[in-house]
């Protein structure tokens, strides 16, 4: 803020010297500086006076100017002081709000980092579990493959043994069939021979009985 500085403290008017005190203005300027308000003074020339009436008039004008300057400085100082206080309160509020926001951010960041770490831990655990499951599955597949290969080999060996035994059995049965056929043929031949022999026996027996009967008949006649 720029205020005029009236430098008509001592003006020579012949044998009369004008002297006006600037204590109010200087006090107001000092008070303004204390609150941080910079006041720039501007020199004003009050001119010359020729008599006591002009001196009194000029002195009154200068004093009135000093009073107005002091009042203006005081008003501006108070206004500036209030603005500073208001600004301080605003800054304090902003700082408080910023702190709250920073605290909220820090809290959210800490929670995020905690959640992120937990997510990473779970993902790592899942990854390890998946690897373990994959390895277990692979081992199970290999074991089942070996088991199936063993079963297949055993089945093939059993089938080969069965087919060999079946071939041997068929060969044996064929041999037995041949033997049975030979035995049957011999039996049939023997039965035919037996039948012939029996028929001959029966015929001879009948013939013998007939001759015995004839003999008995002849004997019976001769004795009588």
C-alpha beads as a LAMMPS data file, in Angstrom:
LAMMPS data file: protein, C-alpha beads

224 atoms
223 bonds

1 atom types
1 bond types

-500.0 500.0 xlo xhi
-500.0 500.0 ylo yhi
-500.0 500.0 zlo zhi

Masses

1 110.0

Atoms # bond

1 1 1 0.000 0.000 0.000
2 1 1 1.356 3.462 -0.933
3 1 1 0.573 6.425 1.342
4 1 1 1.741 10.000 0.844
5 1 1 4.336 11.285 3.312
6 1 1 3.842 14.998 4.046
7 1 1 7.270 16.370 4.686
8 1 1 6.137 19.859 5.738
9 1 1 7.431 19.572 9.241
10 1 1 9.432 22.791 9.304
11 1 1 8.811 25.462 6.713
12 1 1 10.240 28.888 7.058
13 1 1 7.656 31.772 6.691
14 1 1 9.807 34.728 7.319
15 1 1 10.348 34.621 11.041
16 1 1 7.630 31.857 11.545
17 1 1 8.600 28.176 11.432
18 1 1 5.920 25.453 10.858
19 1 1 6.361 22.346 12.988
20 1 1 3.827 19.412 12.799
21 1 1 4.268 16.132 14.724
22 1 1 4.055 12.837 12.739
23 1 1 3.843 10.517 15.721
24 1 1 0.418 9.094 14.751
25 1 1 1.558 8.288 11.216
26 1 1 4.893 6.828 12.330
27 1 1 3.151 4.752 15.016
28 1 1 0.629 3.492 12.439
29 1 1 3.436 2.679 9.988
30 1 1 5.354 0.768 12.690
31 1 1 2.222 -1.146 13.652
32 1 1 1.604 -1.944 9.964
33 1 1 5.136 -3.251 9.566
34 1 1 4.713 -5.442 12.651
35 1 1 1.757 -7.232 11.059
36 1 1 3.659 -7.558 7.771
37 1 1 2.063 -4.715 5.793
38 1 1 4.583 -2.726 3.730
39 1 1 3.855 1.049 3.593
40 1 1 5.684 3.220 1.075
41 1 1 5.759 6.907 1.962
42 1 1 5.593 9.610 -0.715
43 1 1 6.970 13.083 -0.107
44 1 1 4.478 15.962 -0.490
45 1 1 5.531 19.572 -0.565
46 1 1 3.154 21.820 1.437
47 1 1 4.449 25.088 -0.043
48 1 1 5.273 28.393 1.767
49 1 1 3.098 30.429 4.165
50 1 1 3.164 34.217 4.459
51 1 1 1.357 34.806 7.748
52 1 1 0.036 33.179 10.860
53 1 1 -3.414 32.544 9.388
54 1 1 -1.960 30.618 6.494
55 1 1 0.326 28.846 8.932
56 1 1 -2.610 27.774 11.096
57 1 1 -4.598 26.701 8.029
58 1 1 -1.668 24.762 6.549
59 1 1 -0.880 23.193 9.930
60 1 1 -4.514 22.104 10.291
61 1 1 -4.445 20.649 6.754
62 1 1 -1.250 18.766 7.436
63 1 1 -2.526 17.471 10.800
64 1 1 -5.783 16.412 9.110
65 1 1 -3.749 14.689 6.408
66 1 1 -1.661 12.931 9.082
67 1 1 -4.816 11.861 10.916
68 1 1 -6.344 10.507 7.687
69 1 1 -3.096 8.724 6.830
70 1 1 -2.854 7.217 10.303
71 1 1 -6.512 6.190 10.208
72 1 1 -6.108 4.683 6.749
73 1 1 -2.962 2.828 7.815
74 1 1 -4.633 1.550 10.976
75 1 1 -7.732 0.440 9.027
76 1 1 -5.604 -1.221 6.385
77 1 1 -3.464 -2.830 9.086
78 1 1 -6.528 -4.196 10.866
79 1 1 -7.980 -5.401 7.579
80 1 1 -4.661 -6.975 6.604
81 1 1 -4.312 -8.486 10.077
82 1 1 -7.795 -9.993 9.817
83 1 1 -7.004 -11.247 6.325
84 1 1 -3.803 -12.777 7.661
85 1 1 -5.683 -14.390 10.538
86 1 1 -8.339 -15.618 8.137
87 1 1 -5.655 -16.884 5.824
88 1 1 -3.924 -18.573 8.750
89 1 1 -7.208 -20.242 9.688
90 1 1 -7.700 -21.274 6.078
91 1 1 -4.149 -22.593 5.940
92 1 1 -4.689 -24.348 9.256
93 1 1 -7.900 -25.868 7.905
94 1 1 -6.150 -26.851 4.675
95 1 1 -3.260 -28.341 6.645
96 1 1 -5.725 -30.245 8.840
97 1 1 -7.667 -31.428 5.801
98 1 1 -4.463 -32.331 4.018
99 1 1 -3.287 -34.213 7.094
100 1 1 -6.586 -36.058 7.253
101 1 1 -6.333 -36.813 3.556
102 1 1 -2.715 -37.870 3.981
103 1 1 -3.672 -40.053 6.939
104 1 1 -6.510 -41.555 4.910
105 1 1 -4.153 -42.062 1.991
106 1 1 -1.506 -43.620 4.226
107 1 1 -4.117 -45.861 5.788
108 1 1 -5.512 -46.836 2.382
109 1 1 -1.985 -47.369 1.060
110 1 1 -1.072 -49.510 4.060
111 1 1 -4.268 -51.531 3.584
112 1 1 -3.559 -51.821 -0.143
113 1 1 -0.010 -52.991 0.495
114 1 1 -1.300 -55.427 3.102
115 1 1 -3.970 -56.737 0.715
116 1 1 -1.421 -56.890 -2.094
117 1 1 1.003 -58.841 0.072
118 1 1 -1.811 -61.198 1.108
119 1 1 -2.871 -61.611 -2.522
120 1 1 0.726 -62.355 -3.513
121 1 1 1.017 -64.844 -0.648
122 1 1 -2.192 -66.589 -1.675
123 1 1 -1.157 -66.607 -5.335
124 1 1 2.207 -68.092 -4.389
125 1 1 0.465 -70.677 -2.219
126 1 1 -1.929 -71.512 -5.067
127 1 1 1.005 -71.711 -7.476
128 1 1 2.879 -74.093 -5.164
129 1 1 -0.287 -76.156 -4.610
130 1 1 -0.856 -76.316 -8.357
131 1 1 2.737 -77.424 -8.899
132 1 1 2.379 -80.040 -6.150
133 1 1 -0.941 -81.227 -7.588
134 1 1 0.555 -81.306 -11.055
135 1 1 3.506 -83.351 -9.821
136 1 1 1.200 -85.667 -7.865
137 1 1 -1.052 -86.043 -10.924
138 1 1 1.980 -86.737 -13.106
139 1 1 3.226 -89.372 -10.654
140 1 1 -0.260 -90.906 -10.462
141 1 1 -0.449 -91.029 -14.265
142 1 1 2.983 -92.644 -14.438
143 1 1 2.021 -95.138 -11.726
144 1 1 -1.268 -95.934 -13.497
145 1 1 0.606 -96.247 -16.787
146 1 1 3.080 -98.703 -15.244
147 1 1 0.223 -100.554 -13.572
148 1 1 -1.666 -100.758 -16.870
149 1 1 1.487 -101.902 -18.628
150 1 1 1.926 -104.590 -15.948
151 1 1 -1.703 -105.632 -16.304
152 1 1 -1.394 -105.683 -20.097
153 1 1 1.800 -107.720 -19.901
154 1 1 0.208 -110.127 -17.420
155 1 1 -2.873 -110.404 -19.629
156 1 1 -0.732 -111.026 -22.688
157 1 1 1.286 -113.651 -20.829
158 1 1 -1.925 -115.210 -19.500
159 1 1 -3.429 -115.154 -22.995
160 1 1 -0.289 -116.714 -24.460
161 1 1 -0.317 -119.362 -21.725
162 1 1 -4.037 -119.974 -22.305
163 1 1 -3.584 -120.243 -26.048
164 1 1 -0.630 -122.604 -25.528
165 1 1 -2.614 -124.691 -23.055
166 1 1 -5.604 -124.642 -25.409
167 1 1 -3.430 -125.757 -28.293
168 1 1 -1.950 -128.500 -26.123
169 1 1 -5.454 -129.476 -24.952
170 1 1 -6.744 -129.498 -28.515
171 1 1 -3.762 -131.575 -29.575
172 1 1 -4.351 -133.920 -26.628
173 1 1 -8.056 -134.089 -27.373
174 1 1 -7.266 -134.789 -30.999
175 1 1 -4.906 -137.544 -29.929
176 1 1 -7.541 -138.846 -27.524
177 1 1 -10.153 -138.676 -30.271
178 1 1 -7.855 -140.642 -32.503
179 1 1 -7.229 -143.172 -29.737
180 1 1 -10.943 -143.297 -29.003
181 1 1 -11.648 -143.782 -32.681
182 1 1 -9.139 -146.613 -32.809
183 1 1 -10.541 -148.107 -29.612
184 1 1 -14.082 -147.749 -30.914
185 1 1 -13.130 -149.346 -34.179
186 1 1 -11.400 -152.217 -32.335
187 1 1 -14.390 -152.514 -29.998
188 1 1 -16.735 -152.665 -32.958
189 1 1 -14.510 -155.248 -34.617
190 1 1 -14.346 -157.259 -31.389
191 1 1 -18.112 -156.976 -30.997
192 1 1 -18.609 -158.248 -34.510
193 1 1 -16.228 -161.116 -33.835
194 1 1 -18.047 -161.752 -30.553
195 1 1 -21.391 -161.735 -32.287
196 1 1 -20.131 -164.128 -34.901
197 1 1 -18.600 -166.317 -32.231
198 1 1 -21.798 -166.213 -30.192
199 1 1 -23.943 -166.960 -33.159
200 1 1 -21.673 -169.890 -33.990
201 1 1 -21.753 -170.993 -30.361
202 1 1 -25.520 -170.799 -30.232
203 1 1 -25.742 -172.653 -33.524
204 1 1 -23.295 -175.276 -32.338
205 1 1 -25.147 -175.506 -29.028
206 1 1 -28.421 -175.990 -30.767
207 1 1 -26.867 -178.585 -32.965
208 1 1 -25.400 -180.254 -29.905
209 1 1 -28.687 -180.203 -28.090
210 1 1 -30.339 -181.631 -31.126
211 1 1 -27.830 -184.470 -31.331
212 1 1 -28.135 -185.068 -27.588
213 1 1 -31.878 -185.273 -27.951
214 1 1 -31.548 -187.662 -30.852
215 1 1 -29.085 -189.723 -28.906
216 1 1 -31.334 -189.867 -25.917
217 1 1 -34.194 -190.818 -28.110
218 1 1 -32.249 -193.678 -29.670
219 1 1 -31.052 -194.876 -26.312
220 1 1 -34.519 -194.857 -24.965
221 1 1 -35.804 -197.006 -27.771
222 1 1 -33.021 -199.574 -27.529
223 1 1 -33.593 -200.232 -23.884
224 1 1 -37.210 -200.876 -24.262

Bonds

1 1 1 2
2 1 2 3
3 1 3 4
4 1 4 5
5 1 5 6
6 1 6 7
7 1 7 8
8 1 8 9
9 1 9 10
10 1 10 11
11 1 11 12
12 1 12 13
13 1 13 14
14 1 14 15
15 1 15 16
16 1 16 17
17 1 17 18
18 1 18 19
19 1 19 20
20 1 20 21
21 1 21 22
22 1 22 23
23 1 23 24
24 1 24 25
25 1 25 26
26 1 26 27
27 1 27 28
28 1 28 29
29 1 29 30
30 1 30 31
31 1 31 32
32 1 32 33
33 1 33 34
34 1 34 35
35 1 35 36
36 1 36 37
37 1 37 38
38 1 38 39
39 1 39 40
40 1 40 41
41 1 41 42
42 1 42 43
43 1 43 44
44 1 44 45
45 1 45 46
46 1 46 47
47 1 47 48
48 1 48 49
49 1 49 50
50 1 50 51
51 1 51 52
52 1 52 53
53 1 53 54
54 1 54 55
55 1 55 56
56 1 56 57
57 1 57 58
58 1 58 59
59 1 59 60
60 1 60 61
61 1 61 62
62 1 62 63
63 1 63 64
64 1 64 65
65 1 65 66
66 1 66 67
67 1 67 68
68 1 68 69
69 1 69 70
70 1 70 71
71 1 71 72
72 1 72 73
73 1 73 74
74 1 74 75
75 1 75 76
76 1 76 77
77 1 77 78
78 1 78 79
79 1 79 80
80 1 80 81
81 1 81 82
82 1 82 83
83 1 83 84
84 1 84 85
85 1 85 86
86 1 86 87
87 1 87 88
88 1 88 89
89 1 89 90
90 1 90 91
91 1 91 92
92 1 92 93
93 1 93 94
94 1 94 95
95 1 95 96
96 1 96 97
97 1 97 98
98 1 98 99
99 1 99 100
100 1 100 101
101 1 101 102
102 1 102 103
103 1 103 104
104 1 104 105
105 1 105 106
106 1 106 107
107 1 107 108
108 1 108 109
109 1 109 110
110 1 110 111
111 1 111 112
112 1 112 113
113 1 113 114
114 1 114 115
115 1 115 116
116 1 116 117
117 1 117 118
118 1 118 119
119 1 119 120
120 1 120 121
121 1 121 122
122 1 122 123
123 1 123 124
124 1 124 125
125 1 125 126
126 1 126 127
127 1 127 128
128 1 128 129
129 1 129 130
130 1 130 131
131 1 131 132
132 1 132 133
133 1 133 134
134 1 134 135
135 1 135 136
136 1 136 137
137 1 137 138
138 1 138 139
139 1 139 140
140 1 140 141
141 1 141 142
142 1 142 143
143 1 143 144
144 1 144 145
145 1 145 146
146 1 146 147
147 1 147 148
148 1 148 149
149 1 149 150
150 1 150 151
151 1 151 152
152 1 152 153
153 1 153 154
154 1 154 155
155 1 155 156
156 1 156 157
157 1 157 158
158 1 158 159
159 1 159 160
160 1 160 161
161 1 161 162
162 1 162 163
163 1 163 164
164 1 164 165
165 1 165 166
166 1 166 167
167 1 167 168
168 1 168 169
169 1 169 170
170 1 170 171
171 1 171 172
172 1 172 173
173 1 173 174
174 1 174 175
175 1 175 176
176 1 176 177
177 1 177 178
178 1 178 179
179 1 179 180
180 1 180 181
181 1 181 182
182 1 182 183
183 1 183 184
184 1 184 185
185 1 185 186
186 1 186 187
187 1 187 188
188 1 188 189
189 1 189 190
190 1 190 191
191 1 191 192
192 1 192 193
193 1 193 194
194 1 194 195
195 1 195 196
196 1 196 197
197 1 197 198
198 1 198 199
199 1 199 200
200 1 200 201
201 1 201 202
202 1 202 203
203 1 203 204
204 1 204 205
205 1 205 206
206 1 206 207
207 1 207 208
208 1 208 209
209 1 209 210
210 1 210 211
211 1 211 212
212 1 212 213
213 1 213 214
214 1 214 215
215 1 215 216
216 1 216 217
217 1 217 218
218 1 218 219
219 1 219 220
220 1 220 221
221 1 221 222
222 1 222 223
223 1 223 224
